[in-house]
């Protein structure tokens, strides 16, 4: 260790007020995190790119400092989807310190990794008070049946009003309007269920009908419109 001349000339004073790090909540316990291997927890976070053209939601499940599970969901940029594919390979098996210093290509994913790193090392995880944490696979459960991201895509103009295009139930195929032309319900197609039916050998027409559902006062409408065409 090299010291400057100014430091070398100083006399020694005992450090008496250092009591080490404070404990953090991790998986139902209060633990002292002195090394990367002391870090555990499942958590979620979001990131964005510098021009804010897209966003990433990242879910990590960390055991013994190592990322054992990662869910990468991106929105708003076509290139981000390919970066997410690479990130799903690049960060699993790395320590959180390695992962935060890994170039994940997409800046939104890099930012999400940075935000999650901060959450995890400060004990602000979703599983902080869950005894023994959450099993590997818990991150995937966020997607629900059909394993699709929860997406909301809605559009509106002052001239023509709102259009619901996709909500958590699925792809919006019809909007139901009342006599005032206000939206009172919608018909949707659960694309996850549709593909599950197809994989089971059900014909496309039948699978499509089985995957349809409706919300609100859909049957009371005075008019139905296709939100993408009308």
Secondary structure as UniProt FT lines:
FT   HELIX           5..8
FT   STRAND          24..26
FT   TURN            27..28
FT   STRAND          29..31
FT   HELIX           36..38
FT   STRAND          41..48
FT   TURN            50..51
FT   STRAND          55..63
FT   TURN            64..65
FT   STRAND          66..75
FT   HELIX           78..90
FT   TURN            92..93
FT   HELIX           96..100
FT   HELIX           107..121
FT   TURN            122..123
FT   TURN            126..129
FT   TURN            131..132
FT   TURN            136..139
FT   HELIX           140..143
FT   TURN            144..147
FT   STRAND          153..157
FT   TURN            158..160
FT   STRAND          161..167
FT   TURN            168..169
FT   STRAND          170..177
FT   TURN            179..180
FT   STRAND          183..189
FT   HELIX           191..199
FT   TURN            200..201
FT   HELIX           204..210
FT   STRAND          212..216
FT   HELIX           218..220
FT   STRAND          223..225
FT   TURN            227..229
//
